[in-house]
Amino acid sequence: MFRYLVCLPIIFGSSLPADGAVRRSKAPTPVRFNTAAVNNPNTMPDLAEKATGPGMLRAQILLDRAHFSVGEIDGVMGANALHAVAGFRAARGLPPGNSIDAEVWKALNAFNMDSALVEYSLSASDVKGPFVPIPADMMAKVKLTHLGYTSPLEGIAEKFHISPALLQKLNPGKAFKVAGQKIFVPNVSTNLNAKATRVIVSKSESTVRVLDDAGKVIAQYPATTGSEHDPLPVGEWQVTGVFKNPKFNYNPDLFWDASPKDTKATIAAGPNNPVGVVWIDISKEHYGIHGTPSPELVGHAESHGCIRLTNWDATELAGMVAKGTPLSLTE
């Protein structure tokens, strides 16, 4: 039986001002993600921090296909996309930086084997369910027999590595509830058929890099890597096992912020399980690399010490590591 410390997201601060009043700023101009523009190989604008639009969406999809993940595809050059571009540049021998220029586009377009956005027909399994709300309280989660998706939209968005909000924007008027309904989705990567000879986790860059036997970076993922209360255990470790669709053995004694009313419990498997669909156990007791029920928070929130990836990135990584794979956790 393996043991692990879950890395639930820790969100600090409040979005409300001190007086509790709600401030409403002027709504930004909506961004249009025209499908034809996203698929046009000549859509190659220079892109820097905070960029958005069809070119940015195209770039995120091509980075995903190159296995330099931006996490959840959202059409914005945020922190995860900046790290992905920097990693892609380094791996392709391009000048250092985190912007997208003509040289980066030339390298990215090599991964445009098909259209960046493709038409997809919803399958019976996409809309079958059951879909149930997932409670936030850990003790309430114990009552569920499976922590599946809360809606067809959530599951379909995760399948194609995209934020639900952006998927809706690409498909206005679609309900995502009927088998056979056609929608546009990102033409995302398939899992790498490769073996990792070393995995490097960077705390400062919030990334996980996968190296092959030549020392080349073949994949990179955004990650959440701990917090002040539960820092990343910097050092040299090894993978000790890979577990898919794990149950979660909750032990409140391991959590500084656990409710005093909580007791030890087992939480059922599923994509909304606290560790998602994959647990990669490491030689540091209670720590591992795993998925998450909240892909939008990867790289943006703190955790209880472990390395948290999106479910799809954790699944791809799990296919490349095995017992004994070296793991370097770095500052």
Helices and strands as residue ranges (DSSP letters): H 35-39, H 54-65, H 79-91, H 102-108, G 109-111, E 117-121, H 124-128, H 138-141, H 152-159, H 164-170, E 182-186, E 198-202, E 207-211, E 217-222, E 235-244, E 248-250, G 252-254, E 265-267, E 278-282, E 288-290, G 295-297, E 307-308, H 311-318, E 326-330
